[in-house]
Amino acid sequence: MKNAETPAVKVVLYGAMSSLGSALMAELLRRQHEVIAILDDLTALAPRPGLRTKTGDLFDLERVNQSVAGSSAVICLLDAPGLPFSSDHVERSVVLGPVEQVLAVDALVDGLQAANVSRLFLVGDFAVLDEPDVDDRLQRHAAEEILEAVQSSPLHWTLVNAPHGVAGLTIEHFSQVGGNLEPGLAEPLERLNRVAVGIADELRLNLHVGQHVNFVAASAP
């Protein structure tokens, strides 16, 4: 039952089918937020209270505008497989490359402004911003372009370092954190859940606006 005095928080999520996306959906729903997952396949997620699905195109300003209109915040997992975009030539499971990530962020920034939505979380390979000697110059350049795009916008943005995901983890796994888990899943579930909780706390408390953060705790020795 939702507290009638609690203002509705509507969060649009790009990348819902990834392991971190699943963790975020579980955590946001646990907090009685409404989650709108932007998908290519609207039947990919089983119905559950508080969860809606919509189609979209991450590279189209107008489609982004339509997808995020009326929301409180947008979370985009740039390294998630299956991000929604219109293409007959690319597999749905494809992960965006650095150049495509920059184009997607450009559309997001413009689309959010058109929809009067100000809060944006971008999760991706932003650790390269703190590594001047990184070998992947293309990824570093893309991260710098993304940082410049959000810095020059009026959005209330936060960049989050992407944790390592685990294929096959679903919202059901994260809805039973602490329960009976398959062997080997406890550590990645806890790690991803910790990041999801951190992002949800950032959203609730409006922390680290205009900053680059890392929620991934060091592994135990």
C-alpha positions as CSV (number, residue, x, y, z in Angstrom):
1,M,0.0,0.0,0.0
2,K,1.4,3.4,-1.0
3,N,1.4,6.3,1.6
4,A,-1.1,8.8,0.2
5,E,1.1,11.7,1.6
6,T,4.2,10.5,-0.3
7,P,4.6,12.5,-3.5
8,A,4.8,10.3,-6.6
9,V,8.3,9.8,-7.9
10,K,8.3,8.7,-11.5
11,V,11.7,7.4,-12.8
12,V,12.3,6.7,-16.5
13,L,14.9,3.9,-17.0
14,Y,16.9,3.2,-20.1
15,G,18.7,-0.1,-19.8
16,A,16.2,-2.0,-17.7
17,M,17.1,-5.4,-19.2
18,S,20.7,-5.3,-17.8
19,S,21.7,-6.6,-14.4
20,L,22.0,-3.1,-12.9
21,G,18.7,-2.2,-14.6
22,S,17.1,-5.1,-12.8
23,A,18.7,-4.0,-9.5
24,L,17.4,-0.4,-10.0
25,M,13.9,-1.5,-10.8
26,A,13.7,-3.7,-7.7
27,E,15.1,-0.9,-5.4
28,L,13.0,1.9,-6.9
29,L,9.8,-0.2,-6.7
30,R,10.8,-1.2,-3.1
31,R,10.7,2.6,-2.3
32,Q,7.2,2.8,-3.9
33,H,8.5,4.9,-6.9
34,E,6.9,4.4,-10.3
35,V,9.3,3.0,-12.8
36,I,8.9,3.5,-16.6
37,A,11.2,1.2,-18.5
38,I,11.9,2.2,-22.1
39,L,12.1,-0.9,-24.2
40,D,12.0,-2.2,-27.7
41,D,9.8,-5.1,-26.6
42,L,7.0,-4.1,-24.3
43,T,6.4,-7.8,-23.3
44,A,10.0,-8.3,-22.1
45,L,9.1,-7.5,-18.5
46,A,6.4,-9.3,-16.5
47,P,3.7,-6.9,-15.1
48,R,4.1,-5.8,-11.5
49,P,2.7,-3.0,-9.4
50,G,4.5,0.3,-10.1
51,L,6.2,-0.8,-13.3
52,R,5.2,0.5,-16.7
53,T,6.8,-0.1,-20.1
54,K,7.0,2.3,-23.0
55,T,8.7,2.2,-26.4
56,G,11.3,4.8,-27.4
57,D,14.4,5.7,-29.4
58,L,17.4,6.8,-27.5
59,F,18.8,8.6,-30.6
60,D,15.7,10.7,-31.4
61,L,15.1,13.9,-29.5
62,E,11.3,13.8,-30.1
63,R,11.0,10.2,-29.0
64,V,13.1,10.9,-25.9
65,N,10.8,13.9,-25.2
66,Q,7.7,11.6,-25.4
67,S,9.3,8.9,-23.3
68,V,10.4,11.1,-20.4
69,A,7.5,13.6,-20.3
70,G,6.0,13.9,-16.8
71,S,8.8,12.0,-15.0
72,S,10.8,13.1,-12.0
73,A,14.1,11.8,-13.2
74,V,15.8,9.8,-15.9
75,I,18.4,7.1,-15.4
76,C,20.3,5.9,-18.5
77,L,22.7,2.9,-18.4
78,L,24.8,3.7,-21.4
79,D,26.6,0.3,-21.4
80,A,23.5,-1.8,-21.1
81,P,22.6,-4.2,-23.9
82,G,19.3,-3.7,-25.7
83,L,18.9,0.0,-25.4
84,P,15.9,1.2,-27.4
85,F,16.6,2.6,-30.8
86,S,15.2,2.3,-34.3
87,S,17.4,0.2,-36.6
88,D,16.7,-2.8,-38.8
89,H,20.4,-3.4,-39.2
90,V,21.6,-3.7,-35.5
91,E,20.8,-6.5,-33.2
92,R,18.7,-5.6,-30.2
93,S,21.3,-7.0,-27.8
94,V,24.0,-4.7,-29.1
95,V,26.0,-2.6,-26.6
96,L,26.5,1.0,-27.7
97,G,30.0,2.0,-28.7
98,P,31.7,5.2,-27.5
99,V,30.5,7.3,-30.5
100,E,26.9,6.0,-30.2
101,Q,26.9,6.8,-26.5
102,V,27.8,10.4,-27.2
103,L,25.0,10.7,-29.8
104,A,22.6,9.1,-27.3
105,V,23.5,11.6,-24.6
106,D,23.0,14.5,-27.0
107,A,19.5,13.3,-27.7
108,L,18.9,12.7,-24.0
109,V,20.0,16.2,-23.0
110,D,17.9,17.9,-25.7
111,G,14.9,15.6,-25.0
112,L,14.9,16.2,-21.3
113,Q,15.0,19.9,-21.8
114,A,12.1,19.8,-24.2
115,A,10.1,17.8,-21.7
116,N,11.1,20.1,-18.7
117,V,12.7,17.2,-16.9
118,S,15.9,18.3,-15.1
119,R,17.3,15.3,-13.2
120,L,19.5,12.9,-15.2
121,F,21.7,10.0,-14.1
122,L,24.2,8.6,-16.6
123,V,25.8,5.3,-15.8
124,G,28.8,4.3,-18.0
125,D,32.5,3.9,-18.3
126,F,33.4,7.2,-16.7
127,A,36.3,5.8,-14.7
128,V,38.4,6.7,-17.7
129,L,38.0,10.4,-16.7
130,D,40.2,9.8,-13.7
131,E,42.8,7.7,-15.6
132,P,45.0,10.0,-17.7
133,D,47.1,7.1,-19.1
134,V,44.1,5.0,-20.2
135,D,44.8,3.0,-23.4
136,D,41.2,3.3,-24.7
137,R,41.5,6.9,-26.1
138,L,38.2,6.6,-27.9
139,Q,36.3,5.8,-24.7
140,R,38.1,8.5,-22.9
141,H,37.3,11.0,-25.6
142,A,33.6,9.9,-25.6
143,A,33.5,10.3,-21.8
144,E,34.9,13.8,-22.1
145,E,32.3,14.7,-24.8
146,I,29.5,13.4,-22.6
147,L,30.8,15.4,-19.6
148,E,31.0,18.5,-21.8
149,A,27.4,18.0,-23.1
150,V,25.9,17.8,-19.6
151,Q,28.1,20.5,-18.1
152,S,26.9,22.9,-20.8
153,S,23.3,22.1,-20.2
154,P,20.9,23.3,-17.5
155,L,20.2,19.7,-16.3
156,H,20.8,18.5,-12.8
157,W,23.1,15.6,-13.8
158,T,25.2,13.0,-12.1
159,L,27.7,10.7,-13.8
160,V,28.1,7.2,-12.2
161,N,30.8,4.7,-12.9
162,A,29.2,1.5,-14.2
163,P,29.7,-1.6,-12.1
164,H,30.6,-5.0,-13.7
165,G,27.3,-6.7,-14.6
166,V,26.4,-10.3,-14.6
167,A,24.4,-11.7,-17.5
168,G,21.1,-13.3,-16.7
169,L,20.2,-11.5,-13.5
170,T,16.6,-10.3,-13.4
171,I,14.4,-8.2,-11.2
172,E,13.3,-11.4,-9.5
173,H,16.9,-12.0,-8.3
174,F,17.1,-8.6,-6.8
175,S,13.6,-8.8,-5.2
176,Q,14.9,-11.6,-3.0
177,V,18.3,-10.3,-2.0
178,G,19.3,-12.1,1.2
179,G,17.1,-15.1,0.4
180,N,18.1,-18.5,-1.1
181,L,20.4,-17.7,-4.0
182,E,22.1,-19.7,-6.6
183,P,25.8,-20.5,-6.0
184,G,28.1,-17.7,-6.9
185,L,25.4,-15.0,-7.2
186,A,25.5,-13.6,-3.7
187,E,28.5,-11.3,-4.4
188,P,27.4,-9.8,-7.7
189,L,23.8,-9.4,-6.4
190,E,25.1,-7.5,-3.3
191,R,27.5,-5.4,-5.3
192,L,24.9,-4.4,-7.9
193,N,22.2,-3.9,-5.2
194,R,24.6,-1.5,-3.4
195,V,25.0,0.6,-6.5
196,A,21.2,0.6,-7.1
197,V,20.6,1.7,-3.5
198,G,23.3,4.5,-3.9
199,I,21.6,5.9,-7.0
200,A,18.2,5.7,-5.4
201,D,19.6,7.6,-2.4
202,E,21.1,10.2,-4.7
203,L,17.7,10.7,-6.3
204,R,15.9,11.0,-3.0
205,L,18.4,13.4,-1.4
206,N,19.4,15.2,-4.5
207,L,23.1,14.6,-3.9
208,H,26.2,15.0,-6.1
209,V,24.4,17.2,-8.7
210,G,26.9,18.1,-11.4
211,Q,29.4,15.5,-10.1
212,H,31.0,12.2,-11.1
213,V,30.6,9.5,-8.4
214,N,31.6,5.9,-7.9
215,F,29.4,3.5,-5.8
216,V,31.5,0.3,-6.4
217,A,33.1,-0.7,-3.1
218,A,36.5,-2.4,-3.1
219,S,36.4,-6.2,-3.2
220,A,37.2,-8.0,0.0
221,P,40.8,-9.4,0.0
